[in-house]
Amino acid sequence: MQFLRSRPFLWLTLALPAIWIGWRWVMTPDLYGYGHAIGDTGDWAAWLLMVTLAVTPVRLLFRKSPWAIWLLRRRRDLGVASFAYAAAHTAIYLWHKGAFQPVLEEAGNSDMLTGWLALALFIPLAITSNDKAVRAMKRSWKKLHRLVYPAAVLMFVHWVLASFDPTTAWIHIGIMAAIEIVKIAIQQRQRVT
C-alpha cells in the first residue's frame, strides 16, 4: 500500500500515457502517426497542467483530507510531468519538421509563437520544481512560479490556434476558467470569515 503512495509509483503512472503513445506510434505508424502523437502529447500536457492548477482549490475545500494533502505534496511532480509532455510535444514537432529553417519560418505565426512562449515560461518552472530550488529561492520561488498562469493562458491559446477543430480546446479553457473562479471564490470567502 505504501508503494502506491510513493513518488516512483506516481512517476510510473504519469509515464504510462507516454509509453502508450510511443508504442502505438512505433507499432502502428500508418494508423497512429505524427498527428496523433503530437495531439496526444499536447493533450496530456494540458490535462496535467489543469490538475496541477486544480490542487489549490482542492486543498482549500478539503484541507484535512488525506488525499488532498497527498495531492498538495505531489503538485510539483504533476507540474513537471505536464512540462515533460509539453517537451515531448515540442520534440515531436521538431522531429517532424526535420530542419531548423521550417521551424524558424513558422515561429512567428501566432499559433506557433504562443506555443514557444508558453514553453519558454515553463522551462524555469520545471528547472526550479525541486526542494533545493525552493530552499535557495525562498519567497522568490513562489513569485517565479506565478508564471504558471500566463504560461497556461499561452498554452491554451496555442491549442485553440493550432487545432483543426478548436472546440475541445475551448471546452478545456472553460474548465480551466471554472477552476480559477472556484479558487478565487474560496479565497475571498475565507478572507471574509
Long-range contacts (C-beta under 8 A, 24 or more apart in sequence): 5-70, 7-74, 7-77, 10-74, 10-77, 11-77, 11-81, 14-48, 14-77, 14-78, 14-81, 14-84, 17-44, 17-85, 18-44, 18-84, 18-85, 18-88, 21-88, 34-92, 34-96, 37-92, 38-89, 38-92, 38-93, 38-96, 41-85, 41-86, 41-88, 41-89, 41-92, 42-85, 42-86, 42-89, 42-159, 44-82, 44-85, 45-82, 45-83, 45-85, 45-86, 45-89, 45-155, 46-82, 46-155, 46-156, 46-159, 46-172, 48-78, 48-79, 48-81, 48-82, 48-85, 49-79, 49-82, 49-148, 49-152, 49-155, 50-172, 50-175, 50-176, 50-179, 51-78, 52-78, 52-79, 52-82, 52-148, 53-148, 53-152, 53-176, 53-179, 53-180, 54-179, 56-183, 57-179, 57-182, 57-183, 57-186, 60-183, 60-186, 60-187, 60-190, 61-186, 76-129, 76-130, 79-125, 79-126, 79-129, 79-148, 80-126, 80-129, 82-122, 83-122, 83-123, 83-125, 83-126, 84-126, 86-118, 86-119, 86-122, 86-155, 87-119, 90-115, 90-119, 110-161, 111-158, 111-161, 111-162, 112-158, 112-162, 114-154, 114-155, 114-157, 114-158, 114-161, 115-154, 115-155, 115-158, 115-162, 117-154, 118-151, 118-152, 118-154, 118-155, 118-158, 121-147, 121-148, 121-150, 121-151, 121-154, 122-151, 125-151, 152-176
